[in-house]
């Protein structure tokens, strides 16, 4: 899940050079990871991936301004998981 979210961030148009890490967020019982290389912070139409670090380890992917960008980002993320032997 962490690797997947980091890959989504790396495929983003803004701050692609950053790697998100799980951390504490008020209101959550577990650490949370948030990937969002967006033009406007908190934008719900731009591509992002996030989720709490706990079983069943689900990352919530949402938004995306274009089909092509989402397809490239998710494809890269899955490729990264395969290369790491995680899937």
PDB file of N, CA, C and O in Angstrom:
ATOM      1  N   UNK A   1       0.816  -1.186   0.000  1.00  0.00           N
ATOM      2  CA  UNK A   1       0.000   0.000   0.000  1.00  0.00           C
ATOM      3  C   UNK A   1       0.867   1.260   0.000  1.00  0.00           C
ATOM      4  O   UNK A   1       0.587   2.217  -0.723  1.00  0.00           O
ATOM      5  N   UNK A   2       1.909   1.250   0.809  1.00  0.00           N
ATOM      6  CA  UNK A   2       2.813   2.401   0.855  1.00  0.00           C
ATOM      7  C   UNK A   2       3.486   2.583  -0.495  1.00  0.00           C
ATOM      8  O   UNK A   2       3.534   3.696  -1.020  1.00  0.00           O
ATOM      9  N   UNK A   3       4.005   1.506  -1.059  1.00  0.00           N
ATOM     10  CA  UNK A   3       4.664   1.568  -2.360  1.00  0.00           C
ATOM     11  C   UNK A   3       3.694   2.032  -3.443  1.00  0.00           C
ATOM     12  O   UNK A   3       4.062   2.828  -4.307  1.00  0.00           O
ATOM     13  N   UNK A   4       2.464   1.542  -3.401  1.00  0.00           N
ATOM     14  CA  UNK A   4       1.454   1.940  -4.379  1.00  0.00           C
ATOM     15  C   UNK A   4       1.214   3.448  -4.306  1.00  0.00           C
ATOM     16  O   UNK A   4       1.227   4.126  -5.334  1.00  0.00           O
ATOM     17  N   UNK A   5       0.996   3.972  -3.110  1.00  0.00           N
ATOM     18  CA  UNK A   5       0.745   5.405  -2.954  1.00  0.00           C
ATOM     19  C   UNK A   5       1.958   6.235  -3.370  1.00  0.00           C
ATOM     20  O   UNK A   5       1.807   7.292  -3.982  1.00  0.00           O
ATOM     21  N   UNK A   6       3.152   5.764  -3.042  1.00  0.00           N
ATOM     22  CA  UNK A   6       4.355   6.475  -3.460  1.00  0.00           C
ATOM     23  C   UNK A   6       4.462   6.513  -4.977  1.00  0.00           C
ATOM     24  O   UNK A   6       4.876   7.526  -5.541  1.00  0.00           O
ATOM     25  N   UNK A   7       4.096   5.431  -5.641  1.00  0.00           N
ATOM     26  CA  UNK A   7       4.137   5.393  -7.104  1.00  0.00           C
ATOM     27  C   UNK A   7       3.127   6.357  -7.709  1.00  0.00           C
ATOM     28  O   UNK A   7       3.412   6.993  -8.724  1.00  0.00           O
ATOM     29  N   UNK A   8       1.965   6.473  -7.107  1.00  0.00           N
ATOM     30  CA  UNK A   8       0.968   7.443  -7.583  1.00  0.00           C
ATOM     31  C   UNK A   8       1.532   8.856  -7.454  1.00  0.00           C
ATOM     32  O   UNK A   8       1.380   9.670  -8.364  1.00  0.00           O
ATOM     33  N   UNK A   9       2.178   9.147  -6.335  1.00  0.00           N
ATOM     34  CA  UNK A   9       2.791  10.469  -6.142  1.00  0.00           C
ATOM     35  C   UNK A   9       3.862  10.724  -7.192  1.00  0.00           C
ATOM     36  O   UNK A   9       3.930  11.818  -7.752  1.00  0.00           O
ATOM     37  N   UNK A  10       4.696   9.734  -7.466  1.00  0.00           N
ATOM     38  CA  UNK A  10       5.790   9.897  -8.426  1.00  0.00           C
ATOM     39  C   UNK A  10       5.286  10.114  -9.847  1.00  0.00           C
ATOM     40  O   UNK A  10       6.022  10.635 -10.686  1.00  0.00           O
ATOM     41  N   UNK A  11       4.054   9.728 -10.133  1.00  0.00           N
ATOM     42  CA  UNK A  11       3.464   9.923 -11.463  1.00  0.00           C
ATOM     43  C   UNK A  11       2.621  11.197 -11.525  1.00  0.00           C
ATOM     44  O   UNK A  11       1.918  11.431 -12.508  1.00  0.00           O
ATOM     45  N   UNK A  12       2.691  12.004 -10.493  1.00  0.00           N
ATOM     46  CA  UNK A  12       1.871  13.213 -10.416  1.00  0.00           C
ATOM     47  C   UNK A  12       2.577  14.413 -11.044  1.00  0.00           C
ATOM     48  O   UNK A  12       3.806  14.452 -11.094  1.00  0.00           O
ATOM     49  N   UNK A  13       1.804  15.392 -11.524  1.00  0.00           N
ATOM     50  CA  UNK A  13       2.411  16.556 -12.173  1.00  0.00           C
ATOM     51  C   UNK A  13       3.082  17.525 -11.204  1.00  0.00           C
ATOM     52  O   UNK A  13       3.951  18.297 -11.609  1.00  0.00           O
ATOM     53  N   UNK A  14       2.692  17.496  -9.941  1.00  0.00           N
ATOM     54  CA  UNK A  14       3.241  18.404  -8.930  1.00  0.00           C
ATOM     55  C   UNK A  14       3.891  17.566  -7.830  1.00  0.00           C
ATOM     56  O   UNK A  14       3.323  16.574  -7.374  1.00  0.00           O
ATOM     57  N   UNK A  15       5.078  17.972  -7.414  1.00  0.00           N
ATOM     58  CA  UNK A  15       5.797  17.305  -6.318  1.00  0.00           C
ATOM     59  C   UNK A  15       6.030  15.817  -6.551  1.00  0.00           C
ATOM     60  O   UNK A  15       5.968  15.017  -5.618  1.00  0.00           O
ATOM     61  N   UNK A  16       6.297  15.455  -7.797  1.00  0.00           N
ATOM     62  CA  UNK A  16       6.555  14.049  -8.131  1.00  0.00           C
ATOM     63  C   UNK A  16       7.839  13.538  -7.482  1.00  0.00           C
ATOM     64  O   UNK A  16       8.028  12.329  -7.351  1.00  0.00           O
ATOM     65  N   UNK A  17       8.711  14.439  -7.081  1.00  0.00           N
ATOM     66  CA  UNK A  17       9.988  14.037  -6.481  1.00  0.00           C
ATOM     67  C   UNK A  17       9.856  13.703  -4.989  1.00  0.00           C
ATOM     68  O   UNK A  17      10.822  13.256  -4.370  1.00  0.00           O
ATOM     69  N   UNK A  18       8.692  13.913  -4.419  1.00  0.00           N
ATOM     70  CA  UNK A  18       8.464  13.571  -3.014  1.00  0.00           C
ATOM     71  C   UNK A  18       7.933  12.150  -2.878  1.00  0.00           C
ATOM     72  O   UNK A  18       7.259  11.646  -3.777  1.00  0.00           O
ATOM     73  N   UNK A  19       8.234  11.507  -1.761  1.00  0.00           N
ATOM     74  CA  UNK A  19       7.706  10.175  -1.448  1.00  0.00           C
ATOM     75  C   UNK A  19       6.899  10.269  -0.162  1.00  0.00           C
ATOM     76  O   UNK A  19       7.467  10.463   0.913  1.00  0.00           O
ATOM     77  N   UNK A  20       5.585  10.133  -0.262  1.00  0.00           N
ATOM     78  CA  UNK A  20       4.779  10.217   0.956  1.00  0.00           C
ATOM     79  C   UNK A  20       5.080   9.062   1.906  1.00  0.00           C
ATOM     80  O   UNK A  20       5.363   7.945   1.475  1.00  0.00           O
ATOM     81  N   UNK A  21       5.017   9.344   3.178  1.00  0.00           N
ATOM     82  CA  UNK A  21       5.240   8.347   4.224  1.00  0.00           C
ATOM     83  C   UNK A  21       4.041   8.349   5.162  1.00  0.00           C
ATOM     84  O   UNK A  21       3.424   9.393   5.373  1.00  0.00           O
ATOM     85  N   UNK A  22       3.705   7.198   5.724  1.00  0.00           N
ATOM     86  CA  UNK A  22       2.607   7.161   6.689  1.00  0.00           C
ATOM     87  C   UNK A  22       2.934   8.030   7.899  1.00  0.00           C
ATOM     88  O   UNK A  22       4.078   8.082   8.350  1.00  0.00           O
ATOM     89  N   UNK A  23       1.918   8.707   8.415  1.00  0.00           N
ATOM     90  CA  UNK A  23       2.128   9.519   9.608  1.00  0.00           C
ATOM     91  C   UNK A  23       0.808   9.717  10.346  1.00  0.00           C
ATOM     92  O   UNK A  23      -0.272   9.428   9.830  1.00  0.00           O
ATOM     93  N   UNK A  24       0.934  10.211  11.551  1.00  0.00           N
ATOM     94  CA  UNK A  24      -0.231  10.470  12.388  1.00  0.00           C
ATOM     95  C   UNK A  24      -1.044  11.619  11.803  1.00  0.00           C
ATOM     96  O   UNK A  24      -0.490  12.613  11.334  1.00  0.00           O
ATOM     97  N   UNK A  25      -2.350  11.467  11.837  1.00  0.00           N
ATOM     98  CA  UNK A  25      -3.265  12.549  11.477  1.00  0.00           C
ATOM     99  C   UNK A  25      -4.377  12.580  12.515  1.00  0.00           C
ATOM    100  O   UNK A  25      -4.954  11.543  12.840  1.00  0.00           O
ATOM    101  N   UNK A  26      -4.678  13.751  13.031  1.00  0.00           N
ATOM    102  CA  UNK A  26      -5.756  13.860  14.011  1.00  0.00           C
ATOM    103  C   UNK A  26      -7.062  13.286  13.456  1.00  0.00           C
ATOM    104  O   UNK A  26      -7.420  13.523  12.303  1.00  0.00           O
ATOM    105  N   UNK A  27      -7.756  12.535  14.294  1.00  0.00           N
ATOM    106  CA  UNK A  27      -9.024  11.956  13.889  1.00  0.00           C
ATOM    107  C   UNK A  27      -8.926  10.527  13.395  1.00  0.00           C
ATOM    108  O   UNK A  27      -9.947   9.872  13.187  1.00  0.00           O
ATOM    109  N   UNK A  28      -7.702  10.032  13.202  1.00  0.00           N
ATOM    110  CA  UNK A  28      -7.499   8.659  12.741  1.00  0.00           C
ATOM    111  C   UNK A  28      -6.822   7.853  13.844  1.00  0.00           C
ATOM    112  O   UNK A  28      -5.954   8.367  14.549  1.00  0.00           O
ATOM    113  N   UNK A  29      -7.213   6.605  13.992  1.00  0.00           N
ATOM    114  CA  UNK A  29      -6.596   5.733  14.990  1.00  0.00           C
ATOM    115  C   UNK A  29      -5.236   5.227  14.537  1.00  0.00           C
ATOM    116  O   UNK A  29      -4.370   4.944  15.365  1.00  0.00           O
ATOM    117  N   UNK A  30      -5.041   5.111  13.223  1.00  0.00           N
ATOM    118  CA  UNK A  30      -3.804   4.573  12.660  1.00  0.00           C
ATOM    119  C   UNK A  30      -3.124   5.640  11.811  1.00  0.00           C
ATOM    120  O   UNK A  30      -3.745   6.618  11.396  1.00  0.00           O
ATOM    121  N   UNK A  31      -1.827   5.427  11.561  1.00  0.00           N
ATOM    122  CA  UNK A  31      -1.134   6.317  10.641  1.00  0.00           C
ATOM    123  C   UNK A  31      -1.818   6.269   9.279  1.00  0.00           C
ATOM    124  O   UNK A  31      -2.436   5.268   8.917  1.00  0.00           O
ATOM    125  N   UNK A  32      -1.703   7.351   8.538  1.00  0.00           N
ATOM    126  CA  UNK A  32      -2.345   7.482   7.233  1.00  0.00           C
ATOM    127  C   UNK A  32      -1.289   7.885   6.218  1.00  0.00           C
ATOM    128  O   UNK A  32      -0.379   8.653   6.530  1.00  0.00           O
ATOM    129  N   UNK A  33      -1.413   7.364   4.999  1.00  0.00           N
ATOM    130  CA  UNK A  33      -0.557   7.810   3.907  1.00  0.00           C
ATOM    131  C   UNK A  33      -1.436   8.535   2.900  1.00  0.00           C
ATOM    132  O   UNK A  33      -2.546   8.098   2.596  1.00  0.00           O
ATOM    133  N   UNK A  34      -0.922   9.656   2.386  1.00  0.00           N
ATOM    134  CA  UNK A  34      -1.676  10.441   1.413  1.00  0.00           C
ATOM    135  C   UNK A  34      -0.746  10.856   0.281  1.00  0.00           C
ATOM    136  O   UNK A  34       0.270  11.518   0.498  1.00  0.00           O
ATOM    137  N   UNK A  35      -1.113  10.455  -0.921  1.00  0.00           N
ATOM    138  CA  UNK A  35      -0.386  10.854  -2.121  1.00  0.00           C
ATOM    139  C   UNK A  35      -1.300  11.758  -2.929  1.00  0.00           C
ATOM    140  O   UNK A  35      -2.417  11.375  -3.278  1.00  0.00           O
ATOM    141  N   UNK A  36      -0.824  12.953  -3.221  1.00  0.00           N
ATOM    142  CA  UNK A  36      -1.640  13.886  -3.998  1.00  0.00           C
ATOM    143  C   UNK A  36      -0.744  14.957  -4.599  1.00  0.00           C
ATOM    144  O   UNK A  36      -0.526  16.007  -3.994  1.00  0.00           O
ATOM    145  N   UNK A  37      -0.236  14.693  -5.770  1.00  0.00           N
ATOM    146  CA  UNK A  37       0.562  15.688  -6.475  1.00  0.00           C
ATOM    147  C   UNK A  37      -0.364  16.576  -7.277  1.00  0.00           C
ATOM    148  O   UNK A  37      -0.383  16.526  -8.507  1.00  0.00           O
ATOM    149  N   UNK A  38      -1.131  17.386  -6.574  1.00  0.00           N
ATOM    150  CA  UNK A  38      -2.203  18.153  -7.204  1.00  0.00           C
ATOM    151  C   UNK A  38      -1.859  19.631  -7.308  1.00  0.00           C
ATOM    152  O   UNK A  38      -0.998  20.140  -6.591  1.00  0.00           O
ATOM    153  N   UNK A  39      -2.546  20.303  -8.209  1.00  0.00           N
ATOM    154  CA  UNK A  39      -2.363  21.740  -8.378  1.00  0.00           C
ATOM    155  C   UNK A  39      -3.024  22.516  -7.242  1.00  0.00           C
ATOM    156  O   UNK A  39      -2.521  23.555  -6.817  1.00  0.00           O
ATOM    157  N   UNK A  40      -4.158  22.002  -6.752  1.00  0.00           N
ATOM    158  CA  UNK A  40      -4.895  22.663  -5.683  1.00  0.00           C
ATOM    159  C   UNK A  40      -5.010  21.688  -4.514  1.00  0.00           C
ATOM    160  O   UNK A  40      -5.584  20.609  -4.659  1.00  0.00           O
ATOM    161  N   UNK A  41      -4.466  22.064  -3.354  1.00  0.00           N
ATOM    162  CA  UNK A  41      -4.490  21.181  -2.191  1.00  0.00           C
ATOM    163  C   UNK A  41      -5.927  20.849  -1.804  1.00  0.00           C
ATOM    164  O   UNK A  41      -6.772  21.736  -1.677  1.00  0.00           O
ATOM    165  N   UNK A  42      -6.188  19.553  -1.619  1.00  0.00           N
ATOM    166  CA  UNK A  42      -7.515  19.107  -1.232  1.00  0.00           C
ATOM    167  C   UNK A  42      -8.480  18.932  -2.385  1.00  0.00           C
ATOM    168  O   UNK A  42      -9.654  18.628  -2.171  1.00  0.00           O
ATOM    169  N   UNK A  43      -8.005  19.117  -3.600  1.00  0.00           N
ATOM    170  CA  UNK A  43      -8.877  18.974  -4.765  1.00  0.00           C
ATOM    171  C   UNK A  43      -9.353  17.536  -4.903  1.00  0.00           C
ATOM    172  O   UNK A  43      -8.551  16.604  -4.846  1.00  0.00           O
ATOM    173  N   UNK A  44     -10.643  17.358  -5.083  1.00  0.00           N
ATOM    174  CA  UNK A  44     -11.185  16.000  -5.194  1.00  0.00           C
ATOM    175  C   UNK A  44     -11.255  15.510  -6.633  1.00  0.00           C
ATOM    176  O   UNK A  44     -11.536  14.334  -6.863  1.00  0.00           O
ATOM    177  N   UNK A  45     -11.005  16.390  -7.619  1.00  0.00           N
ATOM    178  CA  UNK A  45     -11.060  15.934  -9.010  1.00  0.00           C
ATOM    179  C   UNK A  45      -9.689  15.532  -9.538  1.00  0.00           C
ATOM    180  O   UNK A  45      -9.588  14.917 -10.600  1.00  0.00           O
ATOM    181  N   UNK A  46      -8.633  15.876  -8.802  1.00  0.00           N
ATOM    182  CA  UNK A  46      -7.288  15.507  -9.235  1.00  0.00           C
ATOM    183  C   UNK A  46      -6.906  14.156  -8.625  1.00  0.00           C
ATOM    184  O   UNK A  46      -7.418  13.766  -7.576  1.00  0.00           O
ATOM    185  N   UNK A  47      -6.002  13.456  -9.298  1.00  0.00           N
ATOM    186  CA  UNK A  47      -5.614  12.110  -8.881  1.00  0.00           C
ATOM    187  C   UNK A  47      -4.967  12.115  -7.499  1.00  0.00           C
ATOM    188  O   UNK A  47      -4.056  12.896  -7.223  1.00  0.00           O
ATOM    189  N   UNK A  48      -5.457  11.230  -6.642  1.00  0.00           N
ATOM    190  CA  UNK A  48      -4.864  11.049  -5.323  1.00  0.00           C
ATOM    191  C   UNK A  48      -5.073   9.608  -4.877  1.00  0.00           C
ATOM    192  O   UNK A  48      -5.918   8.889  -5.410  1.00  0.00           O
ATOM    193  N   UNK A  49      -4.288   9.207  -3.895  1.00  0.00           N
ATOM    194  CA  UNK A  49      -4.419   7.875  -3.294  1.00  0.00           C
ATOM    195  C   UNK A  49      -4.102   8.023  -1.813  1.00  0.00           C
ATOM    196  O   UNK A  49      -3.122   8.669  -1.442  1.00  0.00           O
ATOM    197  N   UNK A  50      -4.923   7.430  -0.980  1.00  0.00           N
ATOM    198  CA  UNK A  50      -4.693   7.547   0.459  1.00  0.00           C
ATOM    199  C   UNK A  50      -5.389   6.414   1.192  1.00  0.00           C
ATOM    200  O   UNK A  50      -6.208   5.689   0.629  1.00  0.00           O
ATOM    201  N   UNK A  51      -5.041   6.285   2.456  1.00  0.00           N
ATOM    202  CA  UNK A  51      -5.693   5.282   3.289  1.00  0.00           C
ATOM    203  C   UNK A  51      -4.960   5.079   4.595  1.00  0.00           C
ATOM    204  O   UNK A  51      -3.782   5.414   4.714  1.00  0.00           O
ATOM    205  N   UNK A  52      -5.666   4.522   5.589  1.00  0.00           N
ATOM    206  CA  UNK A  52      -5.036   4.214   6.873  1.00  0.00           C
ATOM    207  C   UNK A  52      -4.162   2.965   6.763  1.00  0.00           C
ATOM    208  O   UNK A  52      -4.489   2.029   6.033  1.00  0.00           O
ATOM    209  N   UNK A  53      -3.069   2.963   7.486  1.00  0.00           N
ATOM    210  CA  UNK A  53      -2.140   1.831   7.473  1.00  0.00           C
ATOM    211  C   UNK A  53      -2.612   0.795   8.489  1.00  0.00           C
ATOM    212  O   UNK A  53      -2.153   0.759   9.630  1.00  0.00           O
ATOM    213  N   UNK A  54      -3.537  -0.038   8.043  1.00  0.00           N
ATOM    214  CA  UNK A  54      -4.070  -1.136   8.858  1.00  0.00           C
ATOM    215  C   UNK A  54      -4.755  -2.125   7.921  1.00  0.00           C
ATOM    216  O   UNK A  54      -5.178  -1.757   6.825  1.00  0.00           O
ATOM    217  N   UNK A  55      -4.863  -3.375   8.351  1.00  0.00           N
ATOM    218  CA  UNK A  55      -5.566  -4.352   7.515  1.00  0.00           C
ATOM    219  C   UNK A  55      -6.992  -3.867   7.242  1.00  0.00           C
ATOM    220  O   UNK A  55      -7.629  -3.309   8.136  1.00  0.00           O
ATOM    221  N   UNK A  56      -7.480  -4.061   6.076  1.00  0.00           N
ATOM    222  CA  UNK A  56      -6.984  -4.847   4.947  1.00  0.00           C
ATOM    223  C   UNK A  56      -6.079  -4.068   3.992  1.00  0.00           C
ATOM    224  O   UNK A  56      -5.930  -4.470   2.839  1.00  0.00           O
ATOM    225  N   UNK A  57      -5.473  -2.968   4.437  1.00  0.00           N
ATOM    226  CA  UNK A  57      -4.520  -2.187   3.647  1.00  0.00           C
ATOM    227  C   UNK A  57      -5.104  -1.777   2.298  1.00  0.00           C
ATOM    228  O   UNK A  57      -4.595  -2.157   1.244  1.00  0.00           O
ATOM    229  N   UNK A  58      -6.167  -1.004   2.352  1.00  0.00           N
ATOM    230  CA  UNK A  58      -6.824  -0.511   1.141  1.00  0.00           C
ATOM    231  C   UNK A  58      -6.429   0.933   0.888  1.00  0.00           C
ATOM    232  O   UNK A  58      -6.547   1.788   1.766  1.00  0.00           O
ATOM    233  N   UNK A  59      -5.960   1.191  -0.320  1.00  0.00           N
ATOM    234  CA  UNK A  59      -5.674   2.557  -0.750  1.00  0.00           C
ATOM    235  C   UNK A  59      -6.856   3.033  -1.575  1.00  0.00           C
ATOM    236  O   UNK A  59      -7.326   2.332  -2.471  1.00  0.00           O
ATOM    237  N   UNK A  60      -7.320   4.203  -1.272  1.00  0.00           N
ATOM    238  CA  UNK A  60      -8.459   4.772  -1.986  1.00  0.00           C
ATOM    239  C   UNK A  60      -7.943   5.707  -3.073  1.00  0.00           C
ATOM    240  O   UNK A  60      -7.411   6.780  -2.789  1.00  0.00           O
ATOM    241  N   UNK A  61      -8.110   5.284  -4.312  1.00  0.00           N
ATOM    242  CA  UNK A  61      -7.671   6.070  -5.469  1.00  0.00           C
ATOM    243  C   UNK A  61      -8.886   6.824  -5.975  1.00  0.00           C
ATOM    244  O   UNK A  61      -9.954   6.248  -6.185  1.00  0.00           O
ATOM    245  N   UNK A  62      -8.706   8.113  -6.166  1.00  0.00           N
ATOM    246  CA  UNK A  62      -9.835   8.913  -6.638  1.00  0.00           C
ATOM    247  C   UNK A  62      -9.361  10.054  -7.517  1.00  0.00           C
ATOM    248  O   UNK A  62      -8.189  10.429  -7.506  1.00  0.00           O
ATOM    249  N   UNK A  63     -10.284  10.588  -8.267  1.00  0.00           N
ATOM    250  CA  UNK A  63     -10.008  11.734  -9.113  1.00  0.00           C
ATOM    251  C   UNK A  63      -9.225  11.381 -10.359  1.00  0.00           C
ATOM    252  O   UNK A  63      -9.141  10.219 -10.758  1.00  0.00           O
ATOM    253  N   UNK A  64      -8.667  12.386 -10.952  1.00  0.00           N
ATOM    254  CA  UNK A  64      -7.909  12.237 -12.185  1.00  0.00           C
ATOM    255  C   UNK A  64      -8.498  13.136 -13.254  1.00  0.00           C
ATOM    256  O   UNK A  64      -9.653  12.973 -13.648  1.00  0.00           O
ATOM    257  N   UNK A  65      -7.702  14.082 -13.721  1.00  0.00           N
ATOM    258  CA  UNK A  65      -8.209  15.031 -14.713  1.00  0.00           C
ATOM    259  C   UNK A  65      -8.364  14.402 -16.085  1.00  0.00           C
ATOM    260  O   UNK A  65      -9.228  14.805 -16.863  1.00  0.00           O
ATOM    261  N   UNK A  66      -7.521  13.406 -16.387  1.00  0.00           N
ATOM    262  CA  UNK A  66      -7.637  12.729 -17.684  1.00  0.00           C
ATOM    263  C   UNK A  66      -7.498  11.226 -17.490  1.00  0.00           C
ATOM    264  O   UNK A  66      -6.798  10.758 -16.593  1.00  0.00           O
ATOM    265  N   UNK A  67      -8.172  10.493 -18.341  1.00  0.00           N
ATOM    266  CA  UNK A  67      -8.109   9.032 -18.311  1.00  0.00           C
ATOM    267  C   UNK A  67      -6.666   8.568 -18.492  1.00  0.00           C
ATOM    268  O   UNK A  67      -6.205   7.658 -17.803  1.00  0.00           O
ATOM    269  N   UNK A  68      -5.963   9.201 -19.421  1.00  0.00           N
ATOM    270  CA  UNK A  68      -4.596   8.780 -19.740  1.00  0.00           C
ATOM    271  C   UNK A  68      -3.672   8.905 -18.534  1.00  0.00           C
ATOM    272  O   UNK A  68      -2.862   8.014 -18.277  1.00  0.00           O
ATOM    273  N   UNK A  69      -3.786  10.001 -17.794  1.00  0.00           N
ATOM    274  CA  UNK A  69      -2.917  10.197 -16.631  1.00  0.00           C
ATOM    275  C   UNK A  69      -3.187   9.139 -15.567  1.00  0.00           C
ATOM    276  O   UNK A  69      -2.253   8.574 -14.998  1.00  0.00           O
ATOM    277  N   UNK A  70      -4.459   8.871 -15.299  1.00  0.00           N
ATOM    278  CA  UNK A  70      -4.809   7.859 -14.296  1.00  0.00           C
ATOM    279  C   UNK A  70      -4.296   6.494 -14.735  1.00  0.00           C
ATOM    280  O   UNK A  70      -3.750   5.743 -13.926  1.00  0.00           O
ATOM    281  N   UNK A  71      -4.469   6.174 -16.002  1.00  0.00           N
ATOM    282  CA  UNK A  71      -4.022   4.876 -16.518  1.00  0.00           C
ATOM    283  C   UNK A  71      -2.505   4.729 -16.385  1.00  0.00           C
ATOM    284  O   UNK A  71      -2.021   3.679 -15.963  1.00  0.00           O
ATOM    285  N   UNK A  72      -1.765   5.758 -16.736  1.00  0.00           N
ATOM    286  CA  UNK A  72      -0.303   5.717 -16.618  1.00  0.00           C
ATOM    287  C   UNK A  72       0.105   5.561 -15.150  1.00  0.00           C
ATOM    288  O   UNK A  72       0.957   4.732 -14.830  1.00  0.00           O
ATOM    289  N   UNK A  73      -0.491   6.343 -14.268  1.00  0.00           N
ATOM    290  CA  UNK A  73      -0.122   6.303 -12.850  1.00  0.00           C
ATOM    291  C   UNK A  73      -0.415   4.943 -12.223  1.00  0.00           C
ATOM    292  O   UNK A  73       0.429   4.390 -11.518  1.00  0.00           O
ATOM    293  N   UNK A  74      -1.593   4.407 -12.473  1.00  0.00           N
ATOM    294  CA  UNK A  74      -1.955   3.114 -11.880  1.00  0.00           C
ATOM    295  C   UNK A  74      -1.112   1.996 -12.486  1.00  0.00           C
ATOM    296  O   UNK A  74      -0.706   1.074 -11.779  1.00  0.00           O
ATOM    297  N   UNK A  75      -0.846   2.072 -13.788  1.00  0.00           N
ATOM    298  CA  UNK A  75      -0.002   1.065 -14.439  1.00  0.00           C
ATOM    299  C   UNK A  75       1.403   1.081 -13.847  1.00  0.00           C
ATOM    300  O   UNK A  75       1.977   0.026 -13.578  1.00  0.00           O
ATOM    301  N   UNK A  76       1.956   2.272 -13.644  1.00  0.00           N
ATOM    302  CA  UNK A  76       3.283   2.382 -13.020  1.00  0.00           C
ATOM    303  C   UNK A  76       3.275   1.828 -11.596  1.00  0.00           C
ATOM    304  O   UNK A  76       4.221   1.158 -11.181  1.00  0.00           O
ATOM    305  N   UNK A  77       2.219   2.105 -10.862  1.00  0.00           N
ATOM    306  CA  UNK A  77       2.133   1.625  -9.481  1.00  0.00           C
ATOM    307  C   UNK A  77       2.078   0.103  -9.432  1.00  0.00           C
ATOM    308  O   UNK A  77       2.746  -0.516  -8.604  1.00  0.00           O
ATOM    309  N   UNK A  78       1.295  -0.497 -10.305  1.00  0.00           N
ATOM    310  CA  UNK A  78       1.203  -1.962 -10.346  1.00  0.00           C
ATOM    311  C   UNK A  78       2.535  -2.564 -10.783  1.00  0.00           C
ATOM    312  O   UNK A  78       2.965  -3.584 -10.245  1.00  0.00           O
ATOM    313  N   UNK A  79       3.188  -1.932 -11.757  1.00  0.00           N
ATOM    314  CA  UNK A  79       4.503  -2.409 -12.214  1.00  0.00           C
ATOM    315  C   UNK A  79       5.507  -2.378 -11.059  1.00  0.00           C
ATOM    316  O   UNK A  79       6.288  -3.314 -10.885  1.00  0.00           O
ATOM    317  N   UNK A  80       5.482  -1.308 -10.278  1.00  0.00           N
ATOM    318  CA  UNK A  80       6.386  -1.189  -9.131  1.00  0.00           C
ATOM    319  C   UNK A  80       6.123  -2.298  -8.113  1.00  0.00           C
ATOM    320  O   UNK A  80       7.064  -2.878  -7.572  1.00  0.00           O
ATOM    321  N   UNK A  81       4.858  -2.592  -7.853  1.00  0.00           N
ATOM    322  CA  UNK A  81       4.518  -3.665  -6.914  1.00  0.00           C
ATOM    323  C   UNK A  81       5.021  -5.015  -7.415  1.00  0.00           C
ATOM    324  O   UNK A  81       5.508  -5.829  -6.630  1.00  0.00           O
ATOM    325  N   UNK A  82       4.905  -5.253  -8.719  1.00  0.00           N
ATOM    326  CA  UNK A  82       5.411  -6.506  -9.302  1.00  0.00           C
ATOM    327  C   UNK A  82       6.923  -6.590  -9.168  1.00  0.00           C
ATOM    328  O   UNK A  82       7.455  -7.637  -8.798  1.00  0.00           O
ATOM    329  N   UNK A  83       7.625  -5.492  -9.468  1.00  0.00           N
ATOM    330  CA  UNK A  83       9.087  -5.480  -9.380  1.00  0.00           C
ATOM    331  C   UNK A  83       9.565  -5.725  -7.953  1.00  0.00           C
ATOM    332  O   UNK A  83      10.632  -6.303  -7.748  1.00  0.00           O
ATOM    333  N   UNK A  84       8.795  -5.297  -6.979  1.00  0.00           N
ATOM    334  CA  UNK A  84       9.158  -5.491  -5.574  1.00  0.00           C
ATOM    335  C   UNK A  84       8.694  -6.843  -5.037  1.00  0.00           C
ATOM    336  O   UNK A  84       8.936  -7.172  -3.876  1.00  0.00           O
ATOM    337  N   UNK A  85       8.030  -7.620  -5.882  1.00  0.00           N
ATOM    338  CA  UNK A  85       7.549  -8.933  -5.465  1.00  0.00           C
ATOM    339  C   UNK A  85       6.383  -8.880  -4.495  1.00  0.00           C
ATOM    340  O   UNK A  85       6.142  -9.829  -3.749  1.00  0.00           O
ATOM    341  N   UNK A  86       5.665  -7.776  -4.507  1.00  0.00           N
ATOM    342  CA  UNK A  86       4.541  -7.617  -3.585  1.00  0.00           C
ATOM    343  C   UNK A  86       3.237  -8.166  -4.158  1.00  0.00           C
ATOM    344  O   UNK A  86       2.278  -8.409  -3.426  1.00  0.00           O
ATOM    345  N   UNK A  87       3.217  -8.357  -5.475  1.00  0.00           N
ATOM    346  CA  UNK A  87       2.056  -9.007  -6.110  1.00  0.00           C
ATOM    347  C   UNK A  87       2.546  -9.978  -7.154  1.00  0.00           C
ATOM    348  O   UNK A  87       1.740 -10.636  -7.812  1.00  0.00           O
TER     349      UNK A  87
END
